[in-house]
Amino acid sequence: MTHLVVAPGLRSKERNLELALLVASVAFIWLAWKALGAAHFAMPAQSVRIEVQFVAIALVGHLGLRAVAPKSAPQPYAIAMLLTAIGLAFVTRVAPGVAQKQVDWATLGILCMVAAARFGRDYPRLRNFKYTAAVTALGMLILTGIFGTTIYGARLWITVAGQTVQTTEFIKLFLIVFLAGYLADEAGALSSPRIRFAGRQYSSVPYLLPLLIAWGVTMMAIGLLRDLGNIMLLMMLAVSALYLATGRLRFVFGGIALLCVALFLGYLAFGHVHTRIDVWLDPHADAQGAGFQSLQSVYAIQAGGITGEGLGLGQPDDIPVVTTDYIFSAISEELGLAGALGIVLLYVAFLFAGLRIALHQEDDYGSLLAACIGLLVAIQAAVIIAGNLRLIPTTGITLPFVSYGGSSLVVNFALVGLLLGISQTSAD
């Protein structure tokens, strides 16, 4: 009697659940296109192609994960695709001319995700390259400082083959590799205020020196690029990772103090940072100038109410740079508080999924790597949403998977792939 051999990917309950969850992304795009049509919105000429391409890449990513990481967690990819669907719908709404580019970048990002998922199954090898990752990040910063282009006061972009690349997005990836590797090696020493050796006690502070040196050099380099937003993001990530690795609250308080110092120095040194903080404190002081963007964002959120104006029925395109810095405000106006809270909950769910994968890892390095990925996406989302709500000054960073931007989409999908590769190892 012969037995039918079924490939693991075909009978994977994780992938079957993922496929069911992906229906939400496809349904959102379909409903968004219907809503925009009902609102008599002038859709881009290639709108059908954009819709079909999105559905196709969602399926390609799913099939790729069935092949390379069949037992990985189903939630991260499904959540990322739903956020991407929301972002694509609103990029189409406020800037239809770049909608095709957005779905093209998403296509590249998903291909990178599948490759990263396969590579992520061998993630322990990355541990040997933690210092290489730190040096690479620094080198990218220096190259950006020399050859980069300044936009909105920050020097963050390099033009490669006709495409503008935001190098700080890739630097985050290298920083995660460094942080996870270093903390996995030194967490034991850092978690204890005193270390016993040969009958004597020694302070654990020296174990922080490599981290502080690498961090200080990186912060100075980013400071030269006038990018205070990413300084805030990376400092918050490092402090969170330190707390996870050691459980010591003093690192959290120390990180907050360093962050306040960085903000104060940025306020004194950089004109655009000075302007952003002044606008945050009193946008009405220059309502038709520097404060215009912030005020339009607040008006849009207020106009949305609980259920929103309806997709295609608001005026989010009145907000300058809405596709990147203020896309959350556009969502709040047309989908209301209900839609905005839905976005927040998706990021919370992504963080939960990342931390859950971290808890299931048997080694410290895999656990910290997974946790750092979840934390990075969640912290970045929290910072940009808080800026849109005027809880903090605006930072100029993008909302992961939602804002327009190729570099951000590609790197974030690569991080999702790495997270899924790590998840697969715990299931093997």
HELIX and SHEET records of a PDB file:
HELIX    1   1 LYS A   13  ALA A   38  1                                  26    
HELIX    2   2 SER A   47  VAL A   68  1                                  22    
HELIX    3   3 GLN A   75  VAL A   94  1                                  20    
HELIX    4   4 PRO A   96  VAL A   98  5                                   3    
HELIX    5   5 ALA A   99  GLY A  120  1                                  22    
HELIX    6   6 TYR A  123  PHE A  129  5                                   7    
HELIX    7   7 LYS A  130  PHE A  147  1                                  18    
HELIX    8   8 THR A  167  LEU A  190  1                                  24    
HELIX    9   9 VAL A  205  LEU A  208  5                                   4    
HELIX   10  10 LEU A  209  LEU A  224  1                                  16    
HELIX   11  11 LEU A  228  THR A  246  1                                  19    
HELIX   12  12 LEU A  249  ALA A  269  1                                  21    
HELIX   13  13 GLY A  271  LEU A  281  1                                  11    
HELIX   14  14 PRO A  283  ASP A  286  5                                   4    
HELIX   15  15 PHE A  292  GLY A  304  1                                  13    
HELIX   16  16 PRO A  316  ASP A  318  5                                   3    
HELIX   17  17 ILE A  327  LEU A  359  1                                  33    
HELIX   18  18 ASP A  364  ASN A  388  1                                  25    
HELIX   19  19 GLY A  406  ALA A  427  1                                  22    
SHEET    1   A 3 THR A 149  ILE A 151  0                                        
SHEET    2   A 3 ALA A 154  VAL A 160 -1                                        
SHEET    3   A 3 GLN A 163  GLN A 166 -1                                        
SHEET    1   B 2 ARG A 194  PHE A 197  0                                        
SHEET    2   B 2 ARG A 200  SER A 203 -1                                        
END                                                                             
